[in-house]
């Protein structure tokens, strides 16, 4: 497995994109795994009764994908120090969420890197995140 070091990173670097296929199984299983039993994440009729066309991904799963996306880039030595996200367009079954990221700041003092991360689907931005990660 590759590992990224602080000296390898420059402002403006783009992270390799990641496509996540959104399925009903992924939405339901990840909601259960995060102990989020809200019916809109597993019951299509309940989601529709609240005005949604289908079940949709929960915030904890979106947050997990942001973390995974960054640590896939850094390798095993990257340490997430801060993850702050905002949700936008829902992820529905049949969507593909494409994750992208950019280095927006490099801090020499503590060898940390600040990233802007975006997960986008056909409706727009599903998640926008600000992530701080430290590197060796």
ABEGO torsion letter per residue (X at the ends): XBBBBAAABBBGBBBBBBBBBBBAAAAAAAAAAAGBABAAAABAAAAAAAGBABBBBBAAAAAAAAAAAAAAAAEAABBBABBBBBBBBBBBBGBBBBBBBBBABBBAAAGBBBBBBBBBBAAEBABBBBBBBBBX
